Amino acid sequence: MNVNQIVNMILRVVMRKLVTKGVNAGIDRMSSGGKSGGDMTQAERREARKNKKAVRQARQAARMTRRIGKL
């Protein structure tokens, strides 16, 4: 392995983590209707929590599907 390959490998890992964090932040922001916690009513907060829970369950289901697909 030369230096260029090692640098590319490290950059890929870092970029993947950054993109994942950005996507997750965007999904969290959209699940709350694009508002911050202080700007929401109680009903909107409940809805945002429900949406975040649904997103978490969808991510978990996707992970399980990937694991099952490896078998």
N, C-alpha and C positions, 0 to 999 in steps of 0.2 A: 504494500500500500504506500502510495506516495503522499506527500503533504497535501496536495490539492484534493485528493479523495477524502482525506481525514477532515479537512476544513469543510468540504461540501457535506459530509455526513453530519457534522456538528451543526452546520447552518440549517440543514433540513429538519433536525430535531427541534432546534430553537424556533424556527418559523412555524412548524406544525403546532407547537405549544402556544405561540402567540396568536395564530389564526383561530385555534380552538377557543382560547380565552375571549377573543373578540366576538366570535359567533355566539358563544354562551352569554356574553354581556348583552349583545343585541337581542337575543331571544328573551332574556330576563326583562330587558327594557320594554320590549313589545308586549310581553305578557302582562305588564302593568299598565298598558295603554299609553306608554310613552310619558307617564308622569312620575315624579319622584314621590317618595313615601309621604312627605308633608302635604302634598297637593291633592291627595286622594281622600275621598270620603270612606267611611267604614265599609260600605258595600263594595266600593272599588277595591279596597284592600283585601276583602274576602275573596273577591273574584281573582285578583292578582295571585293570591296564595294558592287558590284552586288551580289556576293556570300553571303556576310554577310546579305544583305537584304533578300535574299531567305531563309536563315536559320532562320532569325527572323520571317518571314511569316510562315514558316513551324512550328515553335514552337507555334506561335499564333493559327494556325489551329489545332494543337494537343490539346491545352488548350480548345479551343471552342468545339472540339469533345468530350473531357472528360466532359465538362459541359453539353452538350446536352445528353450525355449518362446517366447522373445522373437523368434526368427527367423521 
